[in-house]
């Protein structure tokens, strides 16, 4: 004999199945959002950290020093020992060499 169908029980089962599907959808969406937030957070932390350069190999440095020992050293400019002459610029911005530094006049006219 067939069993009688109770409409309230069947509606309850259908509603429960729909709720279970909705709960599983929400759980998967929450997990996806959590993963996305974690990757964003890791990316932000990576961008905020100061990245260190890798140390050069000592062997490479000694090899370059052996080949070019004076690399990186600059030659110092020698100061001119000629204190008796001074270079001045005139109104046309041409150089004038003057023997006596007090031998010029300062023209301030407006």
C-alpha positions as CSV (number, residue, x, y, z in Angstrom):
1,X,0.0,0.0,0.0
2,X,1.2,3.4,-0.8
3,X,2.0,5.8,1.9
4,X,-0.1,8.9,2.2
5,X,1.7,12.2,1.4
6,X,1.7,14.8,4.1
7,X,2.0,18.2,2.4
8,X,3.4,20.0,5.4
9,X,6.2,17.4,5.8
10,X,7.1,17.6,2.1
11,X,7.1,21.4,2.2
12,X,9.3,21.3,5.3
13,X,11.8,18.9,3.5
14,X,11.9,21.2,0.4
15,X,12.4,24.3,2.5
16,X,15.2,22.5,4.5
17,X,16.9,21.5,1.2
18,X,16.8,25.0,-0.1
19,X,18.2,26.4,3.1
20,X,21.0,23.9,3.1
21,X,21.9,24.9,-0.5
22,X,21.8,28.6,0.5
23,X,24.0,28.0,3.5
24,X,26.6,26.1,1.4
25,X,26.6,28.9,-1.2
26,X,27.1,31.5,1.5
27,X,29.9,29.4,3.1
28,X,31.8,29.1,-0.2
29,X,31.3,32.8,-0.9
30,X,32.6,33.6,2.6
31,X,35.7,31.4,2.0
32,X,36.4,33.0,-1.3
33,X,36.1,36.5,0.2
34,X,38.4,35.4,3.1
35,X,41.0,34.1,0.6
36,X,40.9,37.3,-1.4
37,X,41.3,39.4,1.8
38,X,44.2,37.3,2.9
39,X,46.0,37.7,-0.5
40,X,45.3,41.5,-0.4
41,X,46.7,41.7,3.1
42,X,49.8,39.7,2.2
43,X,50.3,41.9,-0.9
44,X,50.0,45.1,1.2
45,X,52.5,43.7,3.7
46,X,54.9,42.8,0.9
47,X,54.7,46.3,-0.6
48,X,55.3,47.9,2.8
49,X,58.4,45.9,3.6
50,X,61.8,47.3,2.6
51,X,63.3,44.9,0.2
52,X,67.0,44.1,0.8
53,X,69.4,43.6,-2.0
54,X,71.4,40.4,-2.1
55,X,74.9,40.7,-1.0
56,X,77.5,40.5,-3.7
57,X,79.7,37.5,-3.9
58,X,83.1,38.2,-2.3
59,X,84.8,36.3,-5.1
60,X,83.3,38.7,-7.7
61,X,84.5,41.7,-5.8
62,X,88.1,40.5,-5.5
63,X,88.1,39.6,-9.1
64,X,87.0,43.1,-10.2
65,X,89.5,44.7,-7.7
66,X,92.3,42.6,-9.2
67,X,91.4,43.7,-12.8
68,X,90.7,47.3,-12.0
69,X,92.2,48.3,-8.6
70,X,91.7,52.1,-9.0
71,X,88.0,51.9,-10.0
72,X,85.9,54.3,-8.0
73,X,88.7,56.6,-6.9
74,X,88.4,60.1,-8.1
75,X,91.2,62.4,-8.9
76,X,91.3,65.5,-6.7
77,X,91.4,68.8,-8.5
78,X,94.5,70.8,-7.8
79,X,94.0,74.3,-6.5
80,X,95.6,77.0,-8.5
81,X,98.4,78.7,-6.7
82,X,98.1,81.9,-8.7
83,X,96.6,84.2,-6.0
84,X,97.9,87.4,-7.6
85,X,95.2,87.4,-10.4
86,X,91.4,87.3,-10.0
87,X,88.8,86.6,-12.6
88,X,85.8,88.9,-12.7
89,X,82.9,89.2,-15.1
90,X,81.9,92.5,-16.7
91,X,78.4,93.7,-17.7
92,X,78.5,91.6,-20.9
93,X,79.4,88.6,-18.9
94,X,82.8,88.4,-20.3
95,X,85.8,87.3,-18.2
96,X,88.3,89.9,-17.1
97,X,91.5,89.0,-15.3
98,X,92.4,91.7,-12.8
99,X,95.8,91.9,-11.0
100,X,94.6,93.9,-8.1
101,X,91.2,92.7,-6.7
102,X,90.4,96.2,-5.3
103,X,90.9,97.7,-8.7
104,X,87.3,97.5,-9.7
105,X,84.2,99.6,-9.0
106,X,80.8,98.3,-8.0
107,X,78.1,100.0,-10.0
108,X,74.7,99.8,-8.2
109,X,72.2,101.9,-10.1
110,X,68.5,101.4,-10.4
